[in-house]
């Protein structure tokens, strides 16, 4: 039987590959059976079907940032299996936007000058996800989102929009999908 440099025959190497692939497939198939309830990749308690989303508080000097975060979070909730509710919701996601910055991120040289090529908008919020039915906190923490934009072709609003989307994705992941 022909052997390669490592001393392992090609047939034996194929056998090892098939065994490894079979083990990975077996683990993948076994994992879903471990969760009790699945909600878009999470195990959110089954009794939470509706969520209240009060307008976030604005603790920054950036006007309307709280409204934009709340609106984007509402869109994210509506695209999930949760339903928004104003009264008697199973849970509530509330928060406050605590930080907004727009600062240079990457620089490029243009002759004798150094130019800003990209800026980054950073938005942070304190968030709480509360289970109204069980009267217990599911998640509480500070979440941040970033939005890079090219100074030559885009404006701060582009970076702001990207940062809000990133922030809301992280809020949703931490609040809903960690369960």
KEKE-3310 file (N, C-alpha, C; in steps of 0.2 Angstrom, whole numbers, plus 5000, padded with zeros to 4 digits):
npx = (5004:5003:5011:5010:5020:5019:5017:5004:4992:4983:4970:4968:4968:4957:4947:4948:4944:4930:4925:4927:4919:4906:4905:4904:4892:4883:4884:4879:4866:4862:4862:4850:4840:4842:4837:4823:4813:4812:4816:4820:4833:4835:4831:4820:4808:4793:4781:4782:4776:4772:4779:4782:4787:4793:4797:4814:4824:4833:4849:4859:4867:4862:4850:4834:4840:4836:4822:4825:4832:4822:4812:4819:4822:4808:4805:4814:4809:4796:4800:4803:4796:4790:4777:4773:4766:4756:4749:4748:4758:4768:4782:4794:4805:4816:4825:4839:4847:4864:4876:4883:4894:4904:4918:4935:4941:4949:4964:4972:4986:4989:4999:5007:4999:4988:4974:4957:4949:4939:4925:4918:4903:4897:4886:4878:4868:4859:4851:4836:4828:4813:4803:4787:4777:4783:4789:4803:4819:4826:4837:4850:4860:4874:4874:4883:4884:4892:4895:4903:4908:4912:4921:4922:4912:4900:4889:4887:4875:4873:4883:4877:4865:4869:4876:4865:4858:4867:4868:4854:4853:4862:4856:4844:4849:4856:4845:4834:4838:4848:4842)
npy = (4994:5011:5025:5041:5056:5058:5046:5040:5031:5035:5030:5027:5041:5046:5038:5043:5057:5054:5049:5060:5070:5063:5063:5077:5080:5072:5078:5090:5087:5082:5093:5103:5096:5098:5110:5118:5127:5135:5151:5160:5156:5156:5153:5159:5161:5153:5159:5172:5182:5195:5212:5227:5243:5256:5273:5276:5285:5300:5304:5311:5325:5324:5327:5318:5306:5296:5293:5288:5276:5269:5268:5260:5248:5244:5240:5229:5221:5219:5211:5199:5185:5190:5201:5218:5228:5239:5239:5228:5219:5205:5206:5219:5231:5243:5258:5269:5281:5284:5289:5297:5299:5306:5303:5305:5291:5283:5288:5296:5299:5314:5320:5333:5333:5326:5317:5314:5299:5290:5292:5288:5284:5282:5274:5272:5263:5261:5247:5237:5222:5216:5203:5204:5195:5185:5194:5197:5202:5200:5204:5216:5229:5238:5243:5245:5252:5254:5264:5265:5277:5284:5298:5306:5302:5300:5305:5311:5307:5294:5287:5287:5281:5268:5265:5265:5254:5244:5245:5242:5229:5222:5225:5218:5205:5203:5205:5197:5186:5179:5171)
npz = (5000:4996:5004:5010:5014:5028:5032:5032:5024:5009:5009:5022:5027:5020:5026:5040:5037:5033:5045:5053:5047:5049:5063:5065:5059:5067:5079:5076:5073:5085:5094:5092:5099:5112:5116:5124:5119:5104:5097:5084:5084:5098:5115:5120:5133:5132:5135:5132:5121:5117:5117:5125:5119:5125:5121:5120:5132:5130:5134:5128:5118:5106:5095:5093:5093:5101:5097:5084:5088:5095:5085:5075:5083:5085:5072:5071:5081:5075:5064:5069:5078:5089:5095:5094:5108:5117:5130:5144:5140:5138:5140:5142:5133:5138:5138:5138:5128:5129:5125:5111:5098:5085:5076:5069:5060:5051:5043:5029:5018:5009:5000:5008:5018:5030:5029:5034:5031:5034:5045:5061:5069:5085:5095:5111:5123:5138:5142:5146:5148:5152:5160:5161:5165:5174:5183:5182:5178:5163:5155:5157:5153:5146:5129:5113:5097:5081:5067:5052:5040:5024:5022:5010:5002:5009:5022:5039:5043:5037:5044:5056:5054:5051:5063:5072:5067:5070:5084:5088:5083:5092:5104:5102:5101:5113:5122:5118:5111:5119:5128)
capx = (5000:5007:5010:5012:5026:5017:5017:4997:4990:4978:4964:4967:4966:4950:4943:4948:4940:4923:4923:4926:4912:4901:4905:4902:4885:4880:4884:4875:4859:4860:4861:4844:4836:4844:4834:4816:4809:4816:4814:4825:4840:4835:4827:4816:4802:4787:4775:4783:4774:4771:4783:4781:4793:4792:4802:4820:4826:4839:4854:4864:4865:4860:4843:4831:4843:4831:4817:4828:4834:4816:4809:4823:4820:4802:4806:4817:4804:4791:4802:4803:4790:4787:4772:4773:4760:4756:4747:4748:4763:4772:4788:4796:4812:4816:4832:4841:4853:4868:4882:4883:4900:4906:4925:4939:4943:4955:4968:4976:4991:4988:5005:5010:4993:4985:4967:4952:4946:4933:4923:4914:4898:4896:4880:4878:4862:4858:4845:4833:4823:4810:4798:4781:4773:4786:4792:4810:4824:4829:4844:4851:4867:4875:4876:4885:4884:4896:4894:4908:4906:4918:4920:4922:4906:4894:4889:4886:4868:4875:4886:4872:4860:4873:4877:4859:4856:4871:4866:4848:4855:4865:4851:4840:4853:4857:4838:4829:4841:4852:4839)
capy = (5000:5017:5029:5048:5059:5058:5039:5038:5029:5039:5026:5029:5048:5046:5035:5048:5062:5052:5048:5067:5073:5060:5066:5084:5079:5069:5083:5096:5085:5081:5100:5106:5092:5100:5116:5117:5131:5139:5157:5163:5154:5158:5149:5164:5158:5152:5163:5179:5183:5202:5216:5234:5246:5263:5277:5277:5291:5303:5307:5314:5331:5323:5327:5313:5299:5291:5291:5284:5270:5266:5266:5254:5242:5242:5237:5223:5217:5217:5206:5193:5182:5194:5206:5224:5229:5245:5238:5222:5215:5199:5209:5226:5233:5250:5260:5276:5282:5287:5291:5298:5302:5306:5305:5302:5284:5281:5293:5295:5305:5317:5325:5335:5334:5320:5318:5309:5295:5288:5293:5282:5286:5277:5276:5268:5264:5257:5243:5232:5218:5213:5199:5206:5189:5182:5199:5196:5205:5195:5206:5223:5231:5244:5240:5250:5251:5258:5265:5269:5280:5287:5306:5309:5300:5299:5310:5309:5303:5287:5283:5287:5275:5261:5264:5263:5247:5239:5245:5238:5222:5220:5225:5212:5199:5203:5205:5192:5180:5176:5166)
capz = (5000:4995:5009:5009:5018:5035:5034:5032:5017:5006:5010:5029:5027:5018:5032:5045:5035:5033:5052:5056:5045:5052:5070:5065:5057:5072:5084:5073:5073:5092:5097:5092:5103:5119:5118:5125:5114:5099:5094:5080:5087:5105:5119:5124:5137:5127:5137:5130:5114:5115:5120:5125:5117:5126:5118:5124:5135:5127:5138:5124:5116:5099:5095:5090:5092:5105:5093:5079:5091:5096:5078:5073:5088:5083:5066:5072:5084:5070:5059:5073:5080:5094:5093:5099:5112:5121:5136:5146:5136:5141:5142:5140:5132:5139:5138:5137:5124:5134:5121:5104:5095:5078:5076:5064:5062:5047:5040:5023:5017:5003:4999:5014:5023:5032:5028:5037:5026:5037:5052:5065:5073:5090:5099:5116:5126:5143:5140:5151:5145:5158:5159:5165:5168:5180:5187:5183:5173:5158:5153:5159:5152:5141:5122:5109:5090:5077:5060:5048:5034:5020:5022:5004:4998:5013:5027:5046:5044:5035:5049:5062:5052:5052:5071:5075:5065:5074:5091:5088:5082:5098:5109:5101:5102:5121:5125:5116:5108:5124:5132)
cpx = (5004:5005:5013:5018:5025:5017:5009:4995:4984:4971:4963:4965:4959:4945:4942:4943:4932:4921:4923:4920:4906:4900:4902:4894:4881:4879:4879:4867:4857:4859:4854:4839:4837:4840:4826:4812:4814:4813:4819:4832:4840:4831:4823:4810:4796:4781:4776:4782:4773:4776:4782:4788:4792:4798:4808:4821:4832:4843:4860:4862:4863:4853:4840:4834:4839:4825:4819:4829:4827:4812:4813:4822:4813:4802:4809:4812:4798:4793:4803:4797:4787:4782:4773:4766:4761:4754:4747:4752:4766:4779:4789:4803:4812:4823:4833:4847:4858:4875:4881:4890:4901:4913:4929:4941:4949:4958:4971:4980:4989:4993:5008:5005:4991:4977:4963:4949:4939:4932:4919:4910:4897:4890:4879:4871:4862:4851:4842:4828:4819:4804:4792:4777:4776:4790:4799:4813:4827:4836:4844:4858:4867:4877:4878:4885:4889:4894:4899:4906:4912:4916:4919:4915:4899:4895:4888:4880:4869:4878:4881:4867:4863:4874:4871:4857:4860:4869:4859:4849:4858:4860:4846:4843:4854:4850:4834:4833:4846:4849:4840)
cpy = (5006:5022:5036:5050:5058:5051:5036:5037:5034:5036:5028:5036:5049:5044:5040:5054:5060:5052:5055:5070:5070:5062:5073:5084:5077:5074:5089:5093:5084:5088:5103:5102:5094:5106:5115:5121:5135:5145:5161:5162:5155:5153:5154:5160:5158:5157:5171:5179:5191:5206:5223:5238:5254:5267:5278:5284:5294:5307:5310:5321:5330:5322:5321:5306:5294:5288:5286:5277:5266:5263:5260:5248:5240:5238:5230:5218:5214:5211:5200:5190:5185:5199:5212:5225:5235:5243:5230:5217:5210:5202:5216:5227:5240:5252:5268:5277:5286:5290:5292:5302:5301:5308:5302:5295:5281:5287:5291:5301:5308:5323:5327:5335:5327:5321:5313:5306:5293:5291:5287:5286:5280:5279:5270:5269:5259:5253:5238:5229:5214:5209:5201:5200:5186:5188:5198:5199:5199:5197:5214:5224:5237:5240:5246:5248:5256:5258:5269:5272:5284:5294:5309:5307:5299:5304:5307:5305:5296:5284:5282:5281:5269:5260:5262:5256:5242:5239:5241:5231:5219:5220:5219:5206:5198:5202:5199:5185:5176:5171:5159)
cpz = (5000:5001:5008:5014:5025:5037:5034:5025:5015:5008:5018:5030:5025:5023:5038:5043:5035:5041:5055:5054:5048:5059:5070:5064:5063:5078:5082:5074:5081:5096:5098:5097:5110:5121:5119:5121:5110:5097:5091:5082:5094:5108:5123:5127:5132:5129:5135:5122:5112:5119:5119:5123:5119:5123:5123:5126:5131:5132:5135:5122:5108:5098:5091:5090:5096:5101:5087:5082:5092:5090:5075:5077:5086:5077:5067:5076:5079:5065:5063:5074:5086:5091:5097:5102:5116:5129:5138:5142:5141:5144:5140:5139:5133:5139:5138:5133:5128:5131:5114:5102:5088:5078:5071:5066:5058:5044:5033:5021:5010:5002:5006:5020:5024:5032:5031:5031:5028:5044:5055:5069:5078:5094:5105:5120:5132:5142:5146:5147:5151:5157:5164:5169:5174:5184:5188:5177:5169:5156:5155:5157:5147:5134:5118:5102:5086:5070:5056:5042:5031:5020:5015:5000:5002:5018:5034:5047:5042:5040:5055:5060:5053:5060:5074:5074:5069:5081:5092:5088:5088:5104:5108:5103:5110:5124:5124:5114:5113:5128:5129)
residu = (UNK:UNK:UNK:UNK:UNK:UNK:UNK:UNK:UNK:UNK:UNK:UNK:UNK:UNK:UNK:UNK:UNK:UNK:UNK:UNK:UNK:UNK:UNK:UNK:UNK:UNK:UNK:UNK:UNK:UNK:UNK:UNK:UNK:UNK:UNK:UNK:UNK:UNK:UNK:UNK:UNK:UNK:UNK:UNK:UNK:UNK:UNK:UNK:UNK:UNK:UNK:UNK:UNK:UNK:UNK:UNK:UNK:UNK:UNK:UNK:UNK:UNK:UNK:UNK:UNK:UNK:UNK:UNK:UNK:UNK:UNK:UNK:UNK:UNK:UNK:UNK:UNK:UNK:UNK:UNK:UNK:UNK:UNK:UNK:UNK:UNK:UNK:UNK:UNK:UNK:UNK:UNK:UNK:UNK:UNK:UNK:UNK:UNK:UNK:UNK:UNK:UNK:UNK:UNK:UNK:UNK:UNK:UNK:UNK:UNK:UNK:UNK:UNK:UNK:UNK:UNK:UNK:UNK:UNK:UNK:UNK:UNK:UNK:UNK:UNK:UNK:UNK:UNK:UNK:UNK:UNK:UNK:UNK:UNK:UNK:UNK:UNK:UNK:UNK:UNK:UNK:UNK:UNK:UNK:UNK:UNK:UNK:UNK:UNK:UNK:UNK:UNK:UNK:UNK:UNK:UNK:UNK:UNK:UNK:UNK:UNK:UNK:UNK:UNK:UNK:UNK:UNK:UNK:UNK:UNK:UNK:UNK:UNK:UNK:UNK:UNK:UNK:UNK:UNK)
# end
